[in-house]
Amino acid sequence: KGKCPEDGWDESTIELFLHELAIMDSNNFLGNCGVGEREGRVVSGLVARRHYRLIHGIGRSGDISAVQPKAAGSSLLNKLTNSVVLDVIKLAGVRTVTSCFVVPMATGMSLTLCFLTLRHKRPKAKYIIWPRIDQKSCFKSMITAGFEPVVIENVLEGDELRTDLEAVEGKIKALGAENILCVHSTTSCFAPRVPDRLEELAVICANYDIPHIVNNAYGVQSSKCMHLIQQGARVGRIDAFVQSLDKNFMVPVGGAIIAGFNEPFIQEISKMYPGRASASPSLDVLITLLSLGTSGYKKLLKERKEMFLYLSSELKKLADNHNERLLDTPHNPISLAMSLKNLDETNDAAVTQLGSMLFTRQVSGARVVPCGAVQTVNNYTFKGFMSHANDYPCAYLNAASAIGIKKQDVDVFLKRLDKCLKTFKKEAKQEKSINDTNAATEQLED
């Protein structure tokens, strides 16, 4: 039926299924005689077994979605994977999505492919409207495609950084709609930035007849992010949304899903991909979804939400204990931020030092963001880089509740963070004591 099974399959069933697909490829035929330049020959048995002897990859030289006659099994694998992934995207909240395909490139290059496809539809366009998010790959995706990003600074509402809709519309009017390739928005992001106002942006795009591409990098795991995409498509215009395989389905890095509501346009993007492609990302995600089933994936999504609430409450307690605060970012469903104001005021280098202390204590993924960092990316200088704003009011630390996180991860992180912050407090007290002693000594000498 081309859908993800409700109950996951066991490993032996999945392996049997993959072997059945593999024997449909010509390189695995008994008595096969190959005289071409690409015959699925593999010299290492280890490599052949790692790929279940599905060696031909996917697609043909002119179309990544096309069926390859001498690789019927690999072609079937590709079709099934795209169908199962589409089913899971609907299950995750974007019910009216009509088409998607797995592409063997990570999110940044997949966004580039979308922009290059739009180039043929809008030959005059040279600008991409981009509400700022301090993440290099999505910025470079526009540069690599040959377009000029028009950076829209976010507006501060309470602790949250939100889309400046007036600035977006103002830029469209100033530059002329025909000169704009698309609006490039974001759902999943690091707090205190929150998902873009997708519904309002989608309406603006529909009103001005401008395409809208959404960077949904790790948004499939969030019902809120998926709801924003669904609503945006309902009230306005969303042409494609792109998500990572590794972040949403816990597979190795190297693949993404390009999805949308207009099947011919999604097919157009797939045809823009030059040549054949590796089947590895498709194979990885198909094995994963067959082993989980829809019930298993739903369980992971539910656990992630529960862990977000737990991380939020426990991080708030820790922040209060250290005279800091959990920043109020209710519109961000995945990432949290805790202020480091006291640390920043005590010592300029303390904030970045905290980051290195956590890393050496095997805490990965926590981002420590100091005030005023400057970074140049492709000749564009970002002030306050990593904080998504030129002058965010305080330094802070990020932590995220992403799919697959366990209670043990949260508990160990909080314990190690608490210990690091106590170390800074102890050092500050010792330094104050030394300074007080020195000052008293100077007074006595006077």
N, C-alpha and C positions, 0 to 999 in steps of 0.2 A: 504493500500500500504506500510505500515511500514515506512512512511516518516513524517517529521514534517509538520503540515498543514501550508499553507502560511499565513492565517489569524488566529489569536488566537481564542480559544473557550471561551465562557463566563463560569463563575463559576458553574452555575446550570447544564450546559451540561457536564462539567468535572465530577461533582459529580455523575450525572446520569450514566455516563460511568464507573466510579469506582465502583458504587453499582452493576452494571451489571456484572463486573468482580468478585466482592466479592461473589455473589450468586452462582458462579461456583465452589467455594471452599466447600469441604464436611462439614466443621464445621458450615457452614451457611445453610445446607440442613434442611428442615423440617423433623422431624422424624429421624435425623441422630443418629446412635448408635455407639459411639466410645469406643473401649476397648484397645487401645494402649497407649503408654507413651507420645505420642505427637499428640494431637487431636485438637489443635487450641483452647483450652479452655482459656478464659480470664475472670477473676473475676470482673474486673472494667469496667463498661460501658464507662467511660471517655476514658480509654486506647483503648477500642475496636473502639470507634468513631474516635479517633485520627488517627487510622490506617485504617479507612474505612472498618473494619472487615476483612482486608486481613492479617491474623494472621500467616499463615504457613511459611512465608519467601520465599526464592527462592532456587532452586536447590534441589539435593538429597545428601545423605551422601558422595557420591564419586565424585560429579561433580556439581559445582555451576551453570552451564548452563543447566543441565538436567531438563526434565519436570517431575514434581511431580504429579502422577495420581490423588491423592485426593485433589490437589490444582491447578485445571486447570486455575482458574482465576489469581492466583498469578504467575503461570508459563507463562501465556499469557502476563501479566504485564511486566515480566522480558524480554521476547522476544521482545515485542513492544518497551520497553525503550531502549534496546541495538540498535534496528533498527533505532529509531528516533535520538538517540545520534550520530550514525554513519552518518546519513544524515546531521546533524548539523556540524560535524567535516569536512565533505566535503565542506559544504557551507562556513565554516570559512577559507578554503584554502588548506587543504590536500586532494586533489581531488582523488588521487589514493589509499587512505586507503581502505583496504578490510574487516577488521574485528575489532570489539571492544566489550568490555563488562564493565558494571558498577560493581565495586567491593566495598563492604561495609567497606572499610578501607581508611584512608586518604593517601596522596601521598607517604609518607615515607614507610609505610608498603606495599603499592602496588609495590613500587620499589623493596623491599625485596622479594616479591613473584616472580618477574621477575628474580632476581638473583638466587633464589632457583631452579627455573625451568631450568635455564642454567646450573646449577651444574650437572645435569644428562647428559647433552650433552658434558660437558667438565670436566670429573672427575679429571684430573690432575691440573686444574686451581686453583690458590689460590689468585691471585691478581686482583684488579680492577683499571684500569687507570682512574683517576678522576681529570680533570682540576678544580682547587680550587674554591669553592664558599662557603663563610662563612655562612652556614645555617645548623644547627645541624641535622635536620631530614634526609636530603639526605646523610650526612656523616654516621649517625648511621644506615641507611638502609643497608649499606654494611657490617658494623660490625655485625649487628643482623643476617645477612645471613651467617656469618662465614668467610668472606673474608677480605683480607688485602688491604685497600685503598692505592694506590700509588698516592700521592698528587703531581700534576703538578702545579707549581707556574705560575701565569699569567704574561704576559709581559706588561709593560706600554708603550702605544702609544699615545702621547699627554696626555690627561686626562684619556683616556680609559684603562681599564684592559682587555687584549685580550688573546685568547688561544695561548699557546706556542707550535706550531705544531712540531717544531724540537725536543723539550723535550719529547713530546708524542711518536714520532717515535723512539727516542733514547732509551726510557724505554722499548718499545716493543722489540727492538733488544737485549737490555741488559738482560731482563728477559726471553725472548723466548716466541713466540706467543702462544704456547701450554699451557703455565703456566698462561696466562691471561684470565680471565673469560669474560671480556668485557671492552669496553670503556664506561664510564658513563658521559655523557655530559649534559649541561644545556642550556635552551633557556631563559626563563623569570628570571630576576635577578635584584638586586638593583644596580643602578648606583653608582660609575663609572665603575663597571664591566658591560660588555655587553654580549649578547648571544654568546655562543661558535661558532667557525668557523665550523659549522655543515657539510657543503659540503666537506671541506677538511678532516675533521675527518672521514666522511662516506667513502671517497675514501681510506684513510689509513686502515680503518677496512676491506674494501673489498679486498685490496691488501694483507693483512696479514691473511685474513680469521678469523677475530675476531668479535664477536657480538658487537652490538652498542645499548645501551639503553639510551633514552633521557628523562631527567627530564623536562617536559613541564608544570610545576606546574600551572602557571596562564597565559600560552601562547595562549590558544584558543582565547582569546579576542584580540590578536594582529595578524594582517594579516602578519606582518614581521616575527614573530616567526613561524607561520604556513607555510609561504613560505620557510623558512630555512629547515623545516622538509620535505616538498614536494621536494625541490631541493636535499637535502641530499639523500633521497630515490631514486631519479632519477639517480644521478651520482655515488652513492656508496651504502653503506649498513646502514640501520637503521632497527633494529629488532622489537623494541617496543618503544612507547612514552607514557608517563604517565602524566595525568593532573587531577587537583583537581576539584571536583564538586562545592564546595562552592565559590572558587575564580572566576570561569568562568561563573557560572550559578546562583549565588546569592541564594543558598540554605543552610541549616544548615551544619556545618562541619560533616564529617563522611563518605564521599564517594569519589571515584576517578574513572577515566576511563583509562583502559589499551587498547591501540590501536596499530595496526601495519599493515604491507603490506603482511604478510604471514599468511593466515587464520589458517592453521594447528598449527603454533607456538602459536598464540594467544589462540587457543582452548586448547593447552597444558598448558598454564599458568592458564587458568580458571579451568582446571582439577586438578591443583596442590593445589588449595584452599581446605582445609579439611573441610568436613561437609557442612551443609546448611548455609544460610546467611540471615541477616536481609534484608527485602524488603524496609525499610525506605528510603535509599538513592535513589533507583530506583523510588520509588513512588514520592519523592520530585522533582526529575529532570523531570519526565514525566509530572507531574502537571504543573511545571514551563514552559516547552517547549510547552505544549498544550495551555497554556494561552497566551504565547507570540506569537507563530507562527513564521515562518521564517522571516516575515516582522518585527515583534517586536524585534527579536533578532538582526537582521541587523541594526535596528534603534539604539539599545543600543551600538553596535560596532561603528557605525558612531559617536554617541555622545561622546563616550570615546576618539576617535581620536581628535575630536574638542576640548575637554576639555584638552587633552595633550598639544595641541598648545597654548591654553589660559594659562594654568598653567606655561608652559615654558616661554612665553613672560612676564607674570606678575612677576614670580619669578626672572627673569633676571633684571627687573626694580628695584625690592626690593634689590637684591644683589648689584647693582650699587650704590643705595642710601646709603648703609652701607659699601661701599668700599670693598665689597666682589665680587665674580663672580659666575655665573652659570657655572658649569663645562661643558666642551664641550664633550658630549657623544652622537653623532648622531646615533650610532648603537643600542642604547637602546630605544625601542619604548614605554615603560611604565613608567620607573622610571627616576627621575631627581636628581641631587645633586648640592647643593650650598656650596661653601667653607665657613669655619668658621675660617680662618687664623688669623684675627685680634683678635677675641674672644679668641682663643687658646694662642696667644702671650701675651694677657693681664693678663690672669689668668688660671692656669692649670685646675682648677675645673670648670671653666665657661662653657665649652662645655657640660659636663654631666648635669650641673645645668640648662642649656637651655632646655635640654630634659625633665627634671622634671617639669620645668615651663610650657612648652607646654602641658604636660600631665595633670597638675592640672587645666589648662585652657581649658580642654576638647578637645584638639587636639590629636586625635589618629592616629596611623599609620606612623607619622613622626619619622624617625630614626636619632638620633644624634650620629655620629661616631667620637670618639676622636682618636688621634694618639697613637700608641704603646700599645693598650690593648692586654693582653695575656689571652688566654682561653685554658683550657685543656678539650678535649672531648675524652672519651674512651682512655685515656693514650696517646693521640696525642696532642702535644702543638702547637697551632696556635699563631704566633706573628702577631700583628696588627689585631686581630680578629674583624670581622664585616666589615673590609675594603677590604677583599679578597686579601690582599697583606701584606708582612712583613713590608714594610716601605712606605706606601702611603704618598705623599708629604704634604698633609694637612688634618686637621680635616674638616668634612663636615656634612651637613644635607640632608637627603633623603625625597623626597615626590613623590608620585606615582599617576598617572591618571589611575585608575582601573575602570572596568565596573561598571556602576551605579553611578559614581561620578557626582555631580551637580555643577553648577557655584557657587551656594551659599557656598558649601563646600570649594571651592578654595578661594573665597573672604574672608570668615571668617578666614580661616587658615592664609592667607597673612596678614590680619589685626592684628591677635594675635601674629604672628611671628614678625611683625614690632614693635609692642608694647614691646615685650620681649627684642628685640635687642636694642631698645631705652633705656630701663631700664638699661641694661649693660653699655651703653655709658654714661649715667648720673652718674652711680656709679663710673665708671672709672675717669670721670672728677672730681668728689668730692674727690676721693682718691688722684688724682694728686694734687689738690688744697691743701689738708691737708699735703701731702708730701712736696710741695713747701713752705708752711708756716713753717713747722718744720725745713726745711733746712735753711730758712732765719733767723729763731730764733736762730739756732745753730751758724750761722755766726756772728750774733750780739753779742752773748755770748762770742764767741772767741775774 
